[in-house]
Amino acid sequence: MGVGIDLRSLLGPARDQGPRQTCLSFAVSDAHRASRRHGVDFSAECLHLRACAVLDQPLEEAVSPFATARVLENFGQVEEEAWPYGSSAASMNDSPAFKARQAASGFAPLLVRDALQNGQPVVSTLAIGGEFWGVEDQAGLLRARVLPIEACHAVVIIAVCETDEGAVYLLRNSWGKAWGQAGHVWAHADYMQEATLACLTIEELN
């Protein structure tokens, strides 16, 4: 499949969140890293734990875009090495914190394309059904949700390609390299229109 805009080179291999509800923290961390052209991963653990503190909620629960936006702007993120995933206690010492601004919108193809063209991956929060658990059976392309809706999930739009059937978008997941195509899956524009709850872009502040 020919790719019009592809930002995969700005990130390393797809990471694995495991059984925890940390997909938004991984997606925002990846988008933040790529938008900065940063050489290493940002700490999803740092973002998730601080977002839980903003919401005054248990660490086992998923966080909201509002909470990740507050953390990015007020505290920033440290690199993964300073606060590894799964560690409740950070060894940050004098590790620099990178602050950013998070902007939200609905799914708008022109806005998504403009963001990707400017080197900014787009975080997409989705209402998903069984299609996400069986991507290998979908010929490598998500076209429609499998009802009923089972979860809200966050991914990163990392590439877009125009085809004879319209635009398709490459979604970077956080379920490890064994899922989909090395942690990614293509989704048709119709699927994105149907499933997207919100889109988020990240702009560095320091």
Residue frames as a rotation matrix with the C-alpha (Angstrom) as fourth column:
MET 1
0.581 0.814 0.000 0.00
0.814 -0.581 0.000 0.00
0.000 0.000 -1.000 0.00
GLY 2
-0.286 -0.684 0.671 1.50
0.636 -0.659 -0.400 3.33
0.716 0.312 0.624 -1.02
VAL 3
0.158 0.271 -0.950 1.72
0.953 -0.293 0.075 5.82
-0.258 -0.917 -0.304 1.83
GLY 4
0.555 0.110 0.825 1.13
0.475 -0.856 -0.205 9.55
0.683 0.506 -0.527 1.41
ILE 5
0.132 -0.488 0.863 2.38
-0.719 -0.647 -0.256 10.70
0.683 -0.586 -0.436 4.83
ASP 6
0.655 0.003 -0.755 4.12
0.318 0.906 0.279 8.29
0.685 -0.423 0.593 7.21
LEU 7
0.362 -0.477 0.801 5.57
-0.735 -0.675 -0.070 9.26
0.574 -0.563 -0.595 10.61
ARG 8
0.969 0.054 -0.243 6.53
0.079 0.861 0.503 5.79
0.236 -0.507 0.829 11.83
SER 9
0.195 -0.980 -0.046 10.22
0.571 0.151 -0.807 6.67
0.797 0.131 0.589 11.61
LEU 10
-0.100 -0.194 0.976 9.73
-0.490 -0.844 -0.218 9.15
0.866 -0.500 -0.011 14.47
LEU 11
0.468 0.344 0.814 8.96
-0.881 0.256 0.398 6.34
-0.071 -0.904 0.423 16.92
GLY 12
-0.720 -0.683 0.121 10.44
-0.685 0.728 0.036 3.02
-0.112 -0.057 -0.992 17.98
PRO 13
-0.799 0.416 -0.435 8.65
0.191 0.861 0.472 -0.34
0.570 0.294 -0.767 18.06
ALA 14
0.123 0.935 0.333 5.06
-0.385 -0.265 0.884 -0.40
0.915 -0.237 0.327 19.31
ARG 15
-0.802 -0.407 0.437 4.96
-0.521 0.122 -0.845 -0.68
0.291 -0.905 -0.310 23.09
ASP 16
-0.290 0.668 -0.686 2.78
0.310 0.743 0.593 -3.00
0.905 -0.041 -0.423 25.19
GLN 17
-0.235 0.293 0.927 0.55
-0.744 -0.668 0.022 -1.62
0.626 -0.684 0.375 27.94
GLY 18
-0.969 -0.068 -0.239 -0.27
0.071 0.845 -0.530 -5.11
0.238 -0.531 -0.813 29.23
PRO 19
-0.341 0.913 -0.226 -3.59
0.852 0.401 0.337 -5.60
0.399 -0.077 -0.914 31.07
ARG 20
-0.488 0.110 -0.866 -3.67
0.610 -0.667 -0.428 -2.09
-0.625 -0.737 0.258 32.56
GLN 21
0.528 0.759 0.381 -5.99
0.836 -0.387 -0.389 0.70
-0.148 0.524 -0.839 31.36
THR 22
0.100 -0.645 -0.758 -3.16
0.258 -0.719 0.646 2.96
-0.961 -0.259 0.095 30.22
CYS 23
0.093 -0.074 0.993 -3.83
0.973 0.218 -0.075 3.22
-0.211 0.973 0.092 26.48
LEU 24
0.899 0.280 0.338 -4.37
0.362 -0.907 -0.213 6.99
0.247 0.314 -0.917 26.52
SER 25
0.704 -0.696 -0.139 -1.14
-0.285 -0.456 0.843 7.57
-0.651 -0.554 -0.519 28.44
PHE 26
-0.117 -0.739 0.663 0.78
0.521 0.523 0.675 5.48
-0.845 0.425 0.324 25.89
ALA 27
0.321 0.301 0.898 -0.87
0.946 -0.152 -0.287 7.18
0.051 0.942 -0.333 22.92
VAL 28
0.997 0.051 0.062 -0.26
0.045 -0.994 0.095 10.68
0.067 -0.092 -0.994 24.23
SER 29
0.443 -0.896 0.025 3.33
-0.118 -0.031 0.992 9.79
-0.889 -0.443 -0.120 25.17
ASP 30
-0.115 -0.466 0.877 4.03
0.804 0.475 0.358 8.49
-0.583 0.747 0.320 21.67
ALA 31
0.589 0.396 0.704 2.43
0.752 -0.589 -0.297 11.52
0.297 0.704 -0.645 20.00
HIS 32
0.941 -0.286 -0.180 4.40
-0.135 -0.806 0.576 13.83
-0.310 -0.518 -0.797 22.31
ARG 33
0.121 -0.953 0.278 7.67
0.221 0.299 0.928 12.09
-0.968 -0.051 0.247 21.49
ALA 34
-0.057 -0.130 0.990 7.08
0.966 0.242 0.088 12.16
-0.250 0.962 0.112 17.73
SER 35
0.820 0.445 0.360 5.93
0.531 -0.826 -0.191 15.78
0.213 0.348 -0.913 17.64
ARG 36
0.790 -0.592 -0.158 9.22
-0.340 -0.639 0.690 16.79
-0.510 -0.491 -0.706 19.31
ARG 37
0.636 -0.598 -0.487 11.37
-0.287 0.403 -0.869 14.48
0.716 0.693 0.085 17.18
HIS 38
0.370 -0.456 0.810 12.59
-0.918 -0.042 0.395 13.18
-0.147 -0.889 -0.433 20.55
GLY 39
-0.260 -0.648 -0.716 15.07
-0.804 0.556 -0.211 10.32
0.534 0.521 -0.666 20.40
VAL 40
-0.949 -0.075 -0.306 13.66
0.097 0.855 -0.509 8.16
0.299 -0.513 -0.804 23.21
ASP 41
-0.118 0.975 -0.187 10.27
0.580 0.221 0.784 7.22
0.806 -0.016 -0.592 24.64
PHE 42
-0.464 0.138 0.875 8.50
-0.658 -0.715 -0.236 9.37
0.593 -0.685 0.423 27.18
SER 43
-0.999 0.013 -0.031 7.25
0.031 0.683 -0.730 7.75
0.012 -0.731 -0.683 30.38
ALA 44
-0.275 0.958 -0.078 3.65
-0.091 0.055 0.994 6.57
0.957 0.280 0.072 30.09
GLU 45
-0.068 0.193 -0.979 3.81
0.888 0.458 0.029 5.66
0.454 -0.868 -0.203 33.79
CYS 46
-0.859 -0.315 -0.404 4.64
0.462 -0.816 -0.347 9.23
-0.220 -0.485 0.847 34.74
LEU 47
-0.814 0.574 0.085 1.72
-0.396 -0.656 0.643 10.55
0.425 0.490 0.761 32.71
HIS 48
-0.104 0.835 -0.540 -0.78
0.164 0.550 0.819 7.96
0.981 -0.003 -0.194 33.93
LEU 49
-0.229 -0.005 -0.973 0.01
0.943 0.246 -0.223 8.20
0.240 -0.969 -0.051 37.65
ARG 50
-0.923 -0.142 -0.358 -0.03
0.248 -0.930 -0.270 11.98
-0.295 -0.338 0.894 37.63
ALA 51
-0.657 0.754 -0.002 -3.28
-0.383 -0.330 0.863 12.03
0.650 0.568 0.506 35.63
CYS 52
-0.040 0.616 -0.787 -4.85
0.599 0.645 0.474 9.70
0.800 -0.453 -0.394 38.21
ALA 53
-0.560 -0.233 -0.795 -3.75
0.807 -0.369 -0.461 12.15
-0.186 -0.900 0.395 40.90
VAL 54
-0.967 0.251 0.049 -5.39
-0.219 -0.912 0.348 15.03
0.132 0.325 0.936 39.01
LEU 55
-0.241 0.934 -0.264 -8.65
-0.368 0.163 0.915 13.05
0.898 0.318 0.304 38.93
ASP 56
-0.465 -0.018 0.885 -8.22
-0.880 0.113 -0.461 11.70
-0.091 -0.993 -0.069 42.49
GLN 57
0.673 0.691 -0.263 -8.96
-0.730 0.678 -0.087 8.19
0.119 0.251 0.961 41.24
PRO 58
0.574 -0.461 0.677 -7.45
-0.097 0.783 0.615 4.71
-0.813 -0.418 0.405 41.67
LEU 59
-0.295 -0.829 -0.476 -4.40
-0.683 -0.165 0.711 3.89
-0.668 0.535 -0.518 39.56
GLU 60
-0.639 0.072 0.766 -6.24
0.334 0.923 0.192 0.92
-0.693 0.378 -0.614 38.02
GLU 61
0.420 0.906 0.054 -8.73
0.504 -0.183 -0.844 3.16
-0.755 0.382 -0.533 36.21
ALA 62
-0.069 -0.355 0.932 -8.35
0.976 -0.216 -0.009 4.78
0.204 0.910 0.362 32.80
VAL 63
-0.445 -0.137 -0.885 -7.64
0.442 -0.893 -0.084 8.51
-0.779 -0.429 0.458 32.70
SER 64
0.625 0.755 0.199 -9.27
0.616 -0.321 -0.720 11.24
-0.479 0.572 -0.665 30.61
PRO 65
0.115 -0.550 0.827 -7.89
0.834 -0.398 -0.381 13.63
0.539 0.734 0.414 27.98
PHE 66
0.771 0.202 0.604 -8.61
-0.103 -0.896 0.431 16.46
0.628 -0.394 -0.671 30.44
ALA 67
0.902 -0.422 0.090 -6.26
-0.028 0.150 0.988 14.90
-0.430 -0.894 0.123 33.00
THR 68
0.264 -0.856 0.444 -3.45
0.918 0.364 0.156 14.17
-0.295 0.367 0.882 30.53
ALA 69
0.346 -0.091 0.934 -3.71
0.525 -0.806 -0.273 17.76
0.777 0.585 -0.231 29.27
ARG 70
0.937 0.027 0.349 -3.33
-0.259 -0.617 0.743 19.10
0.235 -0.786 -0.571 32.82
VAL 71
0.678 -0.723 0.136 -0.27
0.350 0.480 0.805 16.92
-0.647 -0.498 0.578 33.45
LEU 72
0.222 -0.618 0.755 1.43
0.968 0.048 -0.245 17.81
0.115 0.785 0.609 30.17
GLU 73
0.402 0.003 0.916 0.98
0.286 -0.950 -0.123 21.54
0.870 0.311 -0.383 30.68
ASN 74
0.822 0.027 0.569 1.67
-0.466 -0.542 0.699 21.78
0.327 -0.840 -0.433 34.42
PHE 75
0.614 -0.584 0.531 4.19
-0.283 0.465 0.839 18.99
-0.737 -0.665 0.121 35.09
GLY 76
0.171 -0.523 -0.835 5.38
-0.978 0.012 -0.207 17.71
0.118 0.852 -0.509 31.73
GLN 77
0.992 0.110 -0.055 6.80
-0.110 0.994 0.017 14.25
0.056 -0.011 0.998 31.05
VAL 78
0.112 -0.977 0.183 10.12
-0.759 0.034 0.650 12.65
-0.641 -0.212 -0.738 31.85
GLU 79
-0.170 -0.264 -0.949 11.81
-0.874 0.486 0.021 10.04
0.456 0.833 -0.313 29.70
GLU 80
0.679 0.524 -0.514 11.00
-0.336 0.845 0.417 6.34
0.652 -0.111 0.750 30.10
GLU 81
-0.073 -0.807 -0.586 14.36
0.381 0.520 -0.764 5.56
0.922 -0.279 0.270 31.72
ALA 82
-0.784 -0.239 0.573 13.65
-0.334 -0.617 -0.713 8.03
0.524 -0.750 0.403 34.53
TRP 83
-0.354 0.733 0.581 10.24
-0.763 0.133 -0.633 6.50
-0.541 -0.667 0.512 35.33
PRO 84
-0.948 -0.117 -0.295 9.90
-0.283 0.730 0.622 2.99
0.143 0.673 -0.726 33.82
TYR 85
-0.057 0.977 -0.206 6.54
-0.720 0.103 0.686 1.46
0.692 0.187 0.698 33.10
GLY 86
0.416 0.332 -0.847 5.25
0.258 0.849 0.460 -0.51
0.872 -0.410 0.267 36.06
SER 87
-0.543 -0.668 -0.509 7.25
0.725 -0.068 -0.685 1.45
0.423 -0.741 0.521 38.62
SER 88
0.570 0.816 -0.093 5.25
0.726 -0.447 0.523 3.35
0.385 -0.366 -0.847 41.22
ALA 89
0.659 -0.436 -0.613 8.32
0.270 -0.624 0.733 5.18
-0.702 -0.649 -0.293 42.50
ALA 90
0.914 -0.315 0.257 10.27
0.157 -0.311 -0.937 7.38
0.375 0.897 -0.235 40.10
SER 91
0.293 -0.893 -0.342 14.05
0.753 -0.005 0.658 7.77
-0.589 -0.450 0.671 40.21
MET 92
0.812 0.203 0.547 13.86
0.556 -0.554 -0.620 11.04
0.177 0.807 -0.563 38.30
ASN 93
-0.086 -0.848 -0.523 16.57
0.881 -0.310 0.357 12.92
-0.465 -0.431 0.774 40.21
ASP 94
-0.305 -0.086 -0.949 17.35
-0.115 -0.985 0.126 15.87
-0.945 0.148 0.291 37.93
SER 95
-0.565 0.133 0.815 15.64
0.763 0.459 0.455 14.41
-0.314 0.878 -0.360 34.86
PRO 96
-0.941 0.222 -0.255 14.22
-0.283 -0.929 0.237 17.18
-0.184 0.296 0.937 32.69
ALA 97
-0.236 0.938 0.255 10.45
0.530 0.344 -0.775 17.44
-0.815 -0.048 -0.578 32.32
PHE 98
-0.978 -0.079 0.191 9.12
0.207 -0.383 0.900 18.24
0.002 0.920 0.391 28.85
LYS 99
-0.379 0.878 -0.292 5.90
0.109 -0.271 -0.956 20.27
-0.919 -0.394 0.007 28.85
ALA 100
-0.946 0.148 0.288 3.33
0.296 0.037 0.954 20.35
0.130 0.988 -0.079 26.08
ARG 101
-0.503 0.850 -0.157 -0.11
-0.670 -0.498 -0.551 21.65
-0.547 -0.171 0.820 25.17
GLN 102
-0.828 0.319 0.461 -2.88
0.446 0.874 0.195 19.26
-0.341 0.367 -0.865 24.17
ALA 103
-0.608 0.656 -0.447 -5.64
-0.729 -0.685 -0.013 20.36
-0.315 0.318 0.894 21.77
ALA 104
-0.606 0.487 0.629 -8.86
0.301 0.872 -0.386 18.40
-0.737 -0.044 -0.675 21.18
SER 105
-0.478 0.546 -0.688 -11.22
-0.855 -0.469 0.221 18.17
-0.202 0.694 0.691 18.22
GLY 106
0.565 0.637 0.525 -13.52
-0.354 0.761 -0.544 15.72
-0.746 0.121 0.655 16.50
PHE 107
-0.210 -0.608 0.766 -12.38
0.547 0.576 0.607 13.56
-0.810 0.546 0.212 13.61
ALA 108
0.761 0.331 -0.558 -11.84
-0.229 -0.667 -0.708 15.95
-0.607 0.667 -0.432 10.69
PRO 109
0.672 -0.497 0.549 -9.89
0.697 0.675 -0.241 14.47
-0.251 0.545 0.800 7.75
LEU 110
0.598 -0.458 0.657 -8.36
0.259 -0.666 -0.700 17.80
0.758 0.589 -0.280 6.71
LEU 111
0.663 -0.342 0.666 -7.20
-0.724 -0.520 0.454 18.60
0.190 -0.783 -0.592 10.23
VAL 112
0.741 -0.390 0.546 -5.71
0.013 0.822 0.569 15.11
-0.671 -0.414 0.615 10.62
ARG 113
0.633 -0.507 0.585 -3.90
0.759 0.262 -0.595 15.37
0.148 0.821 0.551 7.28
ASP 114
0.620 -0.401 0.674 -2.58
-0.181 -0.909 -0.375 18.85
0.763 0.111 -0.637 8.13
ALA 115
0.726 -0.347 0.593 -1.30
-0.634 -0.004 0.774 17.64
-0.266 -0.938 -0.223 11.51
LEU 116
0.662 -0.484 0.572 0.46
0.436 0.870 0.232 14.65
-0.610 0.096 0.786 9.94
GLN 117
0.659 -0.400 0.637 1.88
0.563 -0.300 -0.770 16.88
0.499 0.866 0.027 7.21
ASN 118
0.536 -0.424 0.730 3.34
-0.544 -0.835 -0.084 19.07
0.645 -0.352 -0.678 9.98
GLY 119
-0.401 -0.785 -0.473 4.93
-0.175 0.572 -0.801 16.06
0.899 -0.239 -0.367 11.66
GLN 120
-0.625 0.267 0.733 2.32
-0.777 -0.130 -0.615 15.75
-0.069 -0.955 0.289 14.42
PRO 121
-0.816 0.413 -0.403 0.72
0.304 0.902 0.307 12.34
0.491 0.128 -0.862 14.99
VAL 122
-0.319 0.812 0.490 -2.91
-0.749 -0.532 0.395 12.52
0.581 -0.241 0.777 16.11
VAL 123
-0.980 0.100 0.174 -4.21
-0.056 0.696 -0.716 10.68
-0.193 -0.711 -0.676 19.17
SER 124
-0.371 0.905 -0.210 -7.63
-0.588 -0.054 0.807 9.18
0.719 0.422 0.552 18.49
THR 125
-0.781 0.275 0.561 -9.94
-0.390 0.488 -0.781 7.92
-0.488 -0.829 -0.273 21.22
LEU 126
-0.632 0.469 -0.617 -12.25
-0.510 0.348 0.787 5.27
0.584 0.811 0.019 19.80
ALA 127
0.057 0.689 0.722 -15.40
-0.829 0.436 -0.351 3.40
-0.557 -0.578 0.596 20.80
ILE 128
-0.561 -0.466 -0.685 -14.41
-0.789 0.551 0.272 -0.10
0.251 0.693 -0.676 19.70
GLY 129
0.652 0.716 0.250 -16.07
-0.746 0.664 0.046 -3.47
-0.133 -0.216 0.967 19.32
GLY 130
0.669 -0.332 0.665 -14.73
0.046 0.911 0.409 -6.94
-0.742 -0.243 0.625 18.60
GLU 131
0.948 -0.296 0.121 -12.91
0.121 -0.020 -0.992 -5.78
0.296 0.955 0.017 15.46
PHE 132
0.426 -0.839 0.338 -9.89
-0.833 -0.510 -0.214 -4.76
0.352 -0.190 -0.916 17.53
TRP 133
0.147 -0.352 0.924 -9.49
-0.653 0.668 0.358 -8.28
-0.743 -0.656 -0.132 18.89
GLY 134
0.344 0.026 0.939 -9.50
0.442 0.878 -0.186 -9.84
-0.829 0.479 0.290 15.44
VAL 135
0.400 -0.184 -0.898 -7.52
-0.590 -0.801 -0.099 -7.52
-0.701 0.569 -0.429 13.17
GLU 136
-0.681 -0.719 0.139 -5.76
-0.375 0.505 0.778 -10.44
-0.629 0.478 -0.613 11.50
ASP 137
-0.422 0.611 0.669 -9.14
0.696 0.692 -0.193 -11.51
-0.581 0.385 -0.717 10.09
GLN 138
0.536 0.686 -0.492 -9.87
0.285 -0.696 -0.659 -8.12
-0.794 0.213 -0.569 8.48
ALA 139
0.545 -0.382 0.746 -7.41
0.827 0.104 -0.552 -8.27
0.134 0.918 0.373 5.56
GLY 140
-0.439 -0.871 -0.218 -5.32
0.898 -0.435 -0.069 -5.65
-0.035 -0.226 0.973 7.30
LEU 141
-0.853 0.185 0.488 -8.00
-0.023 -0.947 0.320 -2.93
0.521 0.261 0.812 7.13
LEU 142
-0.655 0.678 -0.334 -10.67
0.519 0.082 -0.851 -1.92
-0.550 -0.730 -0.406 9.66
ARG 143
-0.819 0.413 0.399 -13.87
0.229 -0.403 0.886 -1.05
0.526 0.817 0.236 7.79
ALA 144
0.116 0.911 0.395 -16.65
-0.413 -0.318 0.853 -1.27
0.903 -0.262 0.340 10.38
ARG 145
-0.549 -0.252 0.797 -17.11
-0.833 0.095 -0.545 -1.88
0.061 -0.963 -0.262 14.06
VAL 146
-0.504 0.389 -0.771 -18.26
0.177 0.920 0.349 -5.25
0.846 0.039 -0.532 15.34
LEU 147
-0.133 0.550 0.824 -21.15
-0.804 -0.547 0.235 -4.49
0.580 -0.631 0.515 17.70
PRO 148
0.872 0.487 -0.046 -21.74
0.448 -0.758 0.473 -4.27
0.195 -0.434 -0.880 20.58
ILE 149
0.319 -0.750 0.580 -19.30
-0.387 -0.661 -0.642 -1.56
0.865 -0.019 -0.501 21.66
GLU 150
0.594 -0.144 -0.791 -16.99
0.578 0.761 0.295 -3.10
0.559 -0.633 0.535 24.22
ALA 151
0.180 -0.637 -0.750 -14.55
0.873 -0.247 0.420 -0.39
-0.452 -0.730 0.512 25.25
CYS 152
0.985 -0.151 -0.081 -13.12
-0.170 -0.907 -0.384 3.07
-0.016 0.392 -0.920 24.76
HIS 153
0.458 -0.866 0.203 -9.56
0.751 0.499 0.432 2.85
-0.476 -0.045 0.879 23.49
ALA 154
0.745 -0.286 -0.603 -6.82
-0.372 -0.928 -0.020 5.28
-0.554 0.239 -0.798 22.46
VAL 155
0.396 -0.642 0.657 -4.46
0.841 0.541 0.022 4.88
-0.370 0.543 0.754 19.51
VAL 156
-0.069 -0.478 -0.876 -2.20
-0.099 -0.870 0.483 7.16
-0.993 0.120 0.013 17.46
ILE 157
0.913 0.281 0.297 -2.86
0.290 0.068 -0.955 8.04
-0.288 0.957 -0.019 13.82
ILE 158
0.186 -0.972 -0.140 0.65
0.092 -0.124 0.988 7.80
-0.978 -0.197 0.066 12.39
ALA 159
-0.896 -0.444 0.022 0.12
0.055 -0.062 0.997 7.75
-0.441 0.894 0.080 8.60
VAL 160
0.237 0.961 -0.145 -2.48
-0.192 -0.100 -0.976 8.42
-0.952 0.259 0.161 5.92
CYS 161
-0.865 -0.442 0.237 -2.81
0.108 0.298 0.948 7.09
-0.490 0.846 -0.210 2.39
GLU 162
-0.044 0.840 -0.542 -5.26
-0.807 -0.350 -0.476 7.92
-0.589 0.416 0.693 -0.41
THR 163
-0.795 -0.121 0.594 -6.69
0.157 0.905 0.395 4.85
-0.585 0.408 -0.701 -2.17
ASP 164
-0.846 0.531 0.041 -9.36
0.003 -0.072 0.997 4.24
0.532 0.844 0.060 -4.80
GLU 165
-0.014 0.863 -0.505 -11.77
0.745 0.346 0.570 3.67
0.666 -0.368 -0.648 -1.90
GLY 166
0.800 0.271 0.535 -10.83
-0.067 -0.846 0.529 6.88
0.596 -0.459 -0.659 -0.08
ALA 167
-0.003 -0.845 0.534 -8.41
-0.766 -0.341 -0.545 7.71
0.643 -0.411 -0.646 2.69
VAL 168
0.714 0.099 -0.693 -7.03
0.339 0.817 0.467 5.05
0.612 -0.568 0.550 5.02
TYR 169
0.459 -0.474 0.751 -5.19
-0.752 -0.658 0.044 5.75
0.473 -0.585 -0.658 8.26
LEU 170
-0.035 -0.553 -0.832 -2.47
0.217 0.809 -0.547 3.77
0.976 -0.200 0.091 10.01
LEU 171
0.712 0.377 0.592 -3.22
-0.502 -0.315 0.805 3.34
0.490 -0.871 -0.034 13.72
ARG 172
-0.438 -0.861 -0.258 -0.43
-0.214 0.379 -0.900 2.64
0.873 -0.339 -0.350 16.19
ASN 173
0.698 0.702 -0.142 -1.70
-0.105 0.297 0.949 0.58
0.708 -0.647 0.281 19.11
SER 174
-0.130 -0.727 0.674 -0.14
-0.915 -0.174 -0.365 -0.15
0.383 -0.664 -0.643 22.50
TRP 175
0.775 0.419 0.474 -0.70
-0.558 0.806 0.199 -3.92
-0.298 -0.419 0.858 22.59
GLY 176
0.088 -0.869 0.488 2.83
-0.178 0.468 0.866 -4.87
-0.980 -0.163 -0.114 21.54
LYS 177
-0.470 -0.444 -0.763 4.46
-0.789 -0.177 0.589 -5.84
-0.396 0.878 -0.267 18.26
ALA 178
-0.928 0.107 0.356 2.57
0.188 0.961 0.202 -9.16
-0.321 0.255 -0.912 17.98
TRP 179
0.015 0.994 -0.107 -0.77
0.432 -0.103 -0.896 -7.39
-0.902 -0.033 -0.431 17.46
GLY 180
0.840 0.436 -0.324 -1.80
-0.064 -0.513 -0.856 -6.45
-0.539 0.739 -0.403 13.91
GLN 181
0.716 -0.632 0.296 1.04
0.444 0.086 -0.892 -5.38
0.538 0.771 0.342 11.61
ALA 182
-0.359 -0.901 -0.244 3.90
0.715 -0.097 -0.692 -4.99
0.600 -0.423 0.679 14.11
GLY 183
-0.565 0.199 -0.801 1.52
0.704 -0.390 -0.593 -3.18
-0.431 -0.899 0.081 16.46
HIS 184
-0.740 0.283 -0.610 -0.32
-0.436 -0.893 0.115 -1.21
-0.512 0.351 0.784 13.76
VAL 185
-0.325 0.657 0.680 -3.49
0.772 0.600 -0.210 -1.55
-0.546 0.457 -0.702 11.69
TRP 186
-0.984 0.091 0.156 -4.97
0.042 -0.724 0.689 0.37
0.176 0.684 0.708 8.74
ALA 187
-0.357 0.915 -0.188 -8.46
0.611 0.076 -0.788 1.85
-0.707 -0.396 -0.586 9.17
HIS 188
-0.384 0.323 0.865 -10.76
0.827 -0.298 0.478 3.22
0.412 0.898 -0.153 6.48
ALA 189
-0.921 0.043 0.388 -12.01
-0.121 -0.976 -0.179 6.81
0.371 -0.212 0.904 6.80
ASP 190
0.024 0.999 -0.023 -15.57
-0.375 0.030 0.926 5.51
0.927 -0.014 0.376 7.26
TYR 191
0.241 -0.015 -0.970 -14.43
0.718 0.676 0.168 3.49
0.653 -0.737 0.174 10.26
MET 192
-0.747 -0.609 -0.266 -12.69
0.636 -0.537 -0.555 6.51
0.195 -0.583 0.788 11.77
GLN 193
-0.648 0.593 0.478 -15.78
-0.414 -0.801 0.433 8.68
0.640 0.082 0.764 11.29
GLU 194
0.325 0.851 -0.412 -17.92
-0.125 0.470 0.874 6.05
0.937 -0.233 0.259 12.98
ALA 195
0.407 -0.192 -0.893 -15.65
0.726 0.661 0.188 5.09
0.554 -0.725 0.409 15.86
THR 196
-0.570 -0.800 0.190 -13.81
0.516 -0.528 -0.674 8.30
0.639 -0.286 0.714 16.83
LEU 197
0.419 0.611 -0.671 -14.82
0.908 -0.272 0.319 10.01
0.012 -0.743 -0.669 20.05
ALA 198
0.910 -0.206 -0.359 -12.14
-0.143 -0.970 0.194 12.71
-0.388 -0.125 -0.913 19.95
CYS 199
0.525 -0.820 0.229 -8.81
0.665 0.227 -0.712 13.57
0.532 0.525 0.664 18.35
LEU 200
0.867 -0.322 -0.380 -5.89
0.139 -0.576 0.806 15.12
-0.479 -0.752 -0.454 20.24
THR 201
0.549 -0.782 0.297 -2.75
0.386 -0.078 -0.919 16.85
0.742 0.619 0.259 19.00
ILE 202
0.628 -0.464 -0.625 0.34
0.684 -0.054 0.727 17.69
-0.371 -0.884 0.284 21.05
GLU 203
0.628 -0.453 0.632 2.39
0.193 -0.697 -0.691 20.90
0.754 0.556 -0.351 20.80
GLU 204
-0.023 -0.723 -0.691 5.61
0.936 0.228 -0.269 21.31
0.352 -0.653 0.671 22.76
LEU 205
0.925 0.353 0.144 5.91
0.260 -0.861 0.437 24.18
0.278 -0.367 -0.888 25.26
ASN 206
0.642 -0.762 0.082 9.58
-0.644 -0.479 0.596 23.96
-0.415 -0.436 -0.799 26.31
